[in-house]
Amino acid sequence: MRLLIVARAVNRLGAFSLAFLTVLITTSFGASAAVAGYISAAFGLATIPSRLIGGRLADRLGPRRTIAIGLTGCAVAQLGLACANGLTAAACFAVLLGLAYEIYEPPSQAMIADVVAPSDHVRAYSLLNAALAVAGMGAGLLAAALGRWDLRWLFAVDALTCLLCALAVRLVLPADQPASTARSGQSVAAAPWRDRSLLAMLAAGTLFAVVYLQIMTMLPLAMELRGLQPADAGVLFTTSAVVITAGQPLLRLRRLAELPAHAAFAGGYLLLALGLAGYALAHTLVAHIAATLVWSVGDLLLVGRAYAIVAALAPSGAKARYLAVYGTSWGIGAIVAPITGTQLLHHAGPTGLWCAMSLACLFLAAAQPAWLRTANNRREHGETSTPDQRAAPAAKA
């Protein structure tokens, strides 16, 4: 597990470029913000089959091959964006990037769930996020530096880190088992799209993804509209990474470790709402940093919990597919976020955008704990479940 986390951290070091995709399209190719939003939405649409393909390939080819294929495809598409000589070529490479971008996620997440005891799933996914946050510190600084020089270099560096990650995966992860061997010891009968508890998690995850991707994709544009440097969004991403990393030891405190999942979700979303409301009022870099500190603490409470619950819902041999279905929330969010974000910025400005996202977090603070309790009651009154499934509602940090 540690080797996989290190490899993912190498990839995360360069995974800052997508936050600047809309800015690249508007500044380098002269497109309007609306056109940039549509291209970003096309990228998001392509990530939906990408993640589902990743879940299927993980079952057929094994996780190591699947992760390497996905990362190599990302590198090719990123280089294409860096070298594109027109808007049409950039749009095509953005779609190609979407088709490859999520392939490695289901197998990497399923590997963690398979090698860690269910009671430690939240902690394991939190450790993964902390490692990515450490890499994100360097990523944010690279973005702030390279973004002032030429935004194309962000995508070139991202392609390099994808290739380095693919090489690390090839060298350090154990060889994949033959497909027949992998299937012989596992029960692969699963219907994730019919699991109502999973679909409830998917609904909440989709709205969260829309909110989170607004931060990742719209923050540079929103800062530019307020007279700040778009590249300074890299400073904010680094600030968030520092909070998530430094806060990891707090999750081991007894009071937080024993916090029920529904309470953690409610508290996390309330802090996200407060931080985004801070963005609505912020007009200086210092004010943006303060708001980032607040919502990042909320993110710390949420980290790892959703994936741990989804992994526990999955029957034996189907974790990659369950995680792939849940992960489509990010693809749906990637479609909705750039379109709604650019429209909100155009019609309501940064204040309207961040107020809308804050209200969405308040809704999640009330709705997701209620959905978790409903899933609890449903499984306690007759639904068949595995030991892992019965552990899901009680997942803790």
N, C-alpha and C positions, 0 to 999 in steps of 0.2 A: 504494500500500500504506500509506503514512504517513497519508493522509487517512482510510482505513478504520480504522486503529488509533486515531486521535484520536476518531473517532465512537464506537468501541466503548468507549473510556475514559470518554466522557461518560456512556454508559449504565451503566458499572460504578460510577460515583460513587453511583448510587442502588441498586445491586443488592445491598444488604445486608439487605433486608426479609425474605427467605425464611428466613434464620437464626432469625427471631423468629416464624415462622408458628405453630409449636406453642405458644409462649408467649402469643401473641395469642388463640388459640382457647381456651386454658385460663383466661386471666385476664379477657378481655373477654366471653366467652360462657359461662363456668362449666362447660366441658366437662372431662372427665377426661383424664389424660395419654394413656390408651389411645385414646380417641376422637380426640384431636388427632393421634395417630400414624396412625390410619386415614385421616384427611382428608389428611394430608401424603402418605400412600401413594397416595391417589387422584390427587393432583397429579402424583406421579411417574409413575403409569401413563399419564396424559394426555400426558406429555412424549415418550413413545415414538413414537406416531403424529405428534406435532408435528415431531420432527426428520426423520422420513422424508418428511413433507409438504414440509418445507423443502428437502430434496434434490431432490424432484420439481419443485417450483415454480421452483427456481433454473434447471433445465434448460428449463422451458417459458416462464416470464415474464422470466427474467434475475435476476441477483443484487440489483440496486438495488431493484426492486419487491418482491422477496421479503423483503428485510431490512426495508423500510418497513412492509410488511403485518404482519410478526411483531412489531415494536416497538410499532406502534399497538394491536394486539390486547393486548399486555402492559399497556399504559397503561390501557386500558378495564377490564381485569380487576383491576388494582391499585387503581384508584379504587373499583371495586365492593367490594373487601375493606375499604378505608378507611371506606366509608359503610354497610357491611352492618349491619342492625339485628337479626340473629338468626343462630343457628348454621347453619340450613339455607341461608340466603343466602350466608354466608361459605364454606360447603362448595362451593356451586355456582360461586362466583367463583374459588375455589382450583382447581377442575377446569378452568374456562375459562382461567385463567392457565397451567395446564400445557399446554393445547392450543396456546397461542400462544408459550410461553416459549422453545422451542428452534427455532422456524422460521428465525430469522436466523443460527443457528450454521453450518449446512452451506455456505450461499453465501459467508459471510464467510471461513470457513476455506479454501474452495476458491479464492477470489480470491487469497489470499496464495500458495497453492501454484502457481497459474497464472502469477503475475508474478515469482516468485523461482526462481532456478536450484535444481535438486534438491539440490546440495551445500550450499546455504544455507538449506534448509527449517527445520532445527532452530533456527538462529540467528533466523530470521524469526518463528517461533512463540514463541521465547523473548522477542523484542522485544515481541510482542503481549502476552505475559503480564506483562512488566515495566511496560508502559503501563497495563494493568489494575491492577497492584499499586499504582502511583502514585495512581490514582484510588481504590483501596481504602483508602489511608491516610485520605483525606478521608471515605470512606464509613464507616470504623470510628469516627471521631470523631463524625460525624453520628448514628450509631447509639447511641453512648454518651450523647449529649446528648438526642436526641429520645426515646430509649427511656425515659428517666426522666420525660418529660413525658406522652406518650401514644403507645403503640405504633402506633396507627392512622396517625400522621403519618409513620412510616417508609414505609408503603405509598403514601401520597399523594406523598411526595417521589420515591419510586421511579417512580411513574407520570409525574411531570414529567420526569425524566431520560430515560425511554423516548421521550417525545415530542420532547425536544431532540435525542436521538440520531437519531430518524427524520428530523427536519428536516435535521440535518447530513448524513445519508446522501443525502437528496434533493438537497442543494445541491452537495455536493463530489464524489460519485462519478460516473463517466462514465455516460451513458445506456445502457440495456440494448439489445443488438442484437435485432432481430426473431427470433422462435423459429426460423423456417426458416433464417435466415442462420447462427444459432449452431449449428444441427444440421448444416448442409451441410459445415462444415469440421472436424467432429469425428466420431470413431468412438464411438458411444454404446452399442455392444454390450458389456455387462458383466454379470456374475453375482456380485455381492459376497457373497451368502449361500452361494455354493458355493466361495468361496476359503478354503481351510483355514488359510492363513497369517493372513488377516483375522480368521477366527473365533477363532484362538488369541489374537490381540491383543484381540479383543472380550471373551474370557473373563477375561483379566488386567485389562483396563480396567474390567470390571464389578465385580470384587472391590475394585479400587482406589477406584472411585466409591463403593462402600458405605462404605469406611473414611473417605474424605474428607468425604462428606456427613454422617457421624456427627459430625465436628468442626463442620461448618457448622450443623447443626440441633440436635444434642444438647448442645453445649457450654453454651449459656445455661441449659438445664434442669439439667445436671450441676452447674454453679456455684451455682445456686439451692439445690440439695439440700445443698450444703456451706456454706450460710450466706453466700454471696457475692452481689453484685448481678448479675442476669442481663445487664443492660446492659453490664457490664464485659467481656463477651465481645467487644464492639466494640473495646476496647483490645487484646485479643489478636489480633483480625483485623488491626488496624492494625500491630501488632508483626510479624506474618507478612509483611505487605505491605512493610514497611521492609526486612526481611531479603532478600526476593526482589528488590527494586529495587536495594539496595546491593550485592548479590552479583552483579549482571549483569557487571561488568567482570572478575570472577574467571573467568567462562566463557571468556574469551579467552586465559587463560593456556595455554601450550602443553600442559602436562600434563593439564589438564582438557579442552582442545579436542580432544586426540587420544585421549581416553578412549573405549574401545569401548562400544557401546550396552549390551551385557549387563553390563559392569562398572558403568556408571552406574546402571542399574536396580537392581542388587544393593546398591550403596552407598546410593542414595537410599532404598530401602525399609528398610534397616537403621537409618538415621537416623530415619525415620518411626516405626519400632517403638520406638526409644529415647525419642523425644519423647512418644509416647502412653503409654508406661510411666511417664514423668514425670507425666503427668496423673493416672494412677492413684494416685500417692503425694502429689499436691499438695493442700494445704488452705488456701493463701493465694494472693492475687493475684500476689505476686512469684514464687512457685513455678510458677504457671501460665505466667507470662511466660517463665521460664527454659525450661520444656518446649516452649513455642511456638517459641523460638529454635532449638531442636534440630531439631524436625520440619520447620521451614521451610527449613533448610539442605538437608535431604533432598529437599524439594519442588523446590528450586532445581536439583538434579541431574536431576530427572525432567522438568522443564518443557520442552515442545516436542518431546521425543524421540518419544513415542508418535504424535502427529499427523504428524510428519515421516515416520515409517515407513509409516503408513497411506496418506498422500498418495502416497508412492513406489510402494506396491503397486498403486494404481489405474491401469487403462489410460486412454488418452487420452479425454477427454470424460466421464469417470465419477468424477472426484475428489469432486464434491459428494455423489454417492450412496455412495461408499465411506466418506467422512467421516461421512455421515448414519448409515450402519449402525454404524460404530464408536461414534458418539455416543449410540446407544441404550443404551450401557452406563450412561450417567448417568440415563436414564429408569428402567432396571431398578434401579439403585442407589437412586434416589429412592423406589421402592416398598419395597425391602427395608430401607433404613436407618432410616426413622422407626419401622417396626414392631418390628424387632429392637432398635433403640436404646431405645425406651420400655419394652419388655419387660425388657431387661437392666438398665435403671435401676430398674425396679420390683422385680425379683427379686434383683439382685446389687449395685445401687447404682453410683455412679460408678467405684469401683475395678474392679468386674467388667466394666463396659462398656469401659473403656480397656485393661484387660488383654486382653480378647477382640480388640480392634482391633489391639493390638500383635502378637498371635500371627498375625493375618491378614497383617500386613506382613512378618513373618518368613517365612511361607509364600511370599509373592510374591517376596521376595528370592531364594529358591531356585528357584521355578518359572518366573518370566518369563524369566530368562536362558537356562534350558533350552529354553523354547519358541522363543526367538529362534534358538538354534543349530539346532533342528529345522527351522525355516523356512528357514534358510540351506542346510542339507543338502538339503532337498526341492527347492529351486530350482536348486541346483547339479547335481542328478541327474535332469534331464529335464523339469521344468516349464517351459512357455513363459513368457517374461517380457520386458517391455519394458526399455529402458535405465533408466527410472525405477525399475522393480521390482528390477532387479539392484542398484541403489544402496541399496535400503531396508535390508538387513541391516547395511550398513556405516555407517549414519547416525551422525553425531557432532555434538557441540555446535558 
